[in-house]
Amino acid sequence: MLKARYYQNDGSEGKAQALPEWLFDGVVHEDVLHQVIKAYLSNQRQGTAAAKSRGQVKGGGRKPWRQKGTGRARAGTIRAVQFVGGGVAFPPIPHSWRQRIPRKVRALARRSAFNSRAQGDRVVLVDSLEFDAPKTKKLVEMLGTLGAEGKVLVLTDGVNENVYLSSRNLSGVIVRPFGEESAYDILWASLLVIEKAALESAEPSDSDKAAMESRSHDEPAVRVRERAAEEEQAERRKARPGHGTKSRKVTDVKAGAEIDPERKVTLESKPKAKAKPKDKAKAKTESKTESEAPQKTEAKAEPETESEAPQETKAEAEAKPKAEAKPEAEPKTEAKPKQASPKSSAASGSELDLSTIKLPKVGDMAEFLAQFDNESDVEALKKRDSRKTAQPHYEARLVELSGSTKGKKG
């Protein structure tokens, strides 16, 4: 229950008085206040603003100059909006700005305004306001005793003409009979001074009674069912497997453990295709090169199956120990699977599987096709490559191969 300060007629402060609950219920609806105050200010407008358009201004019935030949912009009347003395473009037209607010909404806004002032301890009750004659000085002294600062709204018990006349010369004081104030008047004032008799004699309106009745009822059954359904849905969501756990797997790495630089991958780079497993002979050669000094001999070994990649060449065997000797130079690059060159496979006598060869970029096609000496292989790669920009490289290579074969035959 909200309370307000109470002052007696002699100016002494009495015990704080409880405010009626039907008016001071402690609920402030800011949205309703905004709507009602906007409508109130809109209803204060007269709506008499007006101006004349080019058709309403007198004169201008003659064309000022001929249409063409003068070098000036064409004009049909001197009362156009661009001329001095002409009309106004899109002039204001007199109309009503009135907005209608429902009665219950106005009552709700009035109660919200009272509650906002009562919650801020800006409501003062006085015993009575008795003025034998209009006297502004007496009203100023009374407001000073109450500690009023800024704008003040005085609500009297009925019409009190002497108090009203005493406040007419004060710009920051408004006097209204209790019940005739608006939500705008209450929020305009920084302090409300209300006669105690006015609150005691006031009775709640039908809107206030309906609001009190709706507050006294329990929560509607629809709201109860909706809340129960939301709680049940939340419980089912929590009961699902994996609720609240991370879906991605995280591998723990021990502190101080050495990491192979070839397996380091930057976070920004996408994972590349995994290289096919190497044959046993190639694995043996790699283990020898890691433990012993690199030798400049070419390891020749036939693959066990046609699908497996052929053994690495001499140049690759020499380059690999150098890359392993400096693992810290490029720790963030992933080792790409090495492709077998067609010439090395031809030299080893193994068949070349063209479907497993990765096609390079168009800019590297000339160097790539120079490794193939068989026209049938180039034709097979050409059928496999669907890029139009790469077709001229295939045709050029075929022309070279056909010329070389003719020279050999000749």
Secondary structure, 3 states (H helix, E strand, C coil): CCEEEEECCCCCECCCEECCCCCCCCCCCHHHHHHHHHHHHHHCCCCCCCCCCCCCCCCCCCCCCCCCCCCCCCCCCCCCCCCCCCCCCCCCCCCCCCCCCCHHHHHHHHHHHHHHHHHCCCEEEECCCCCCCCCHHHHHHHHHHHCCCCCEEEEECCCCHHHHHHHCCCCCEEEEECCCCCHHHHHHCCEEEEEHHHHHHCCCCHHHHHHHHHHHCCCCHHHHHHHHHHHHHHHHHHHCCCCCCCCCCCCCCCCCCCCCHHHCCCCCCCCCCCCCCCCHHHHHHHHHHHHCCCCCCCCCCCCCCCCCCCCCCHHHHHHHHHHHHCCCCCCCCCCCCCCCCHHHHHHHCCCCCHHHCCCCCHHHHHHHHCCCCCHHHHHHHHHHCCCHHHHHHHHHHHHHHHHHHHHHHC
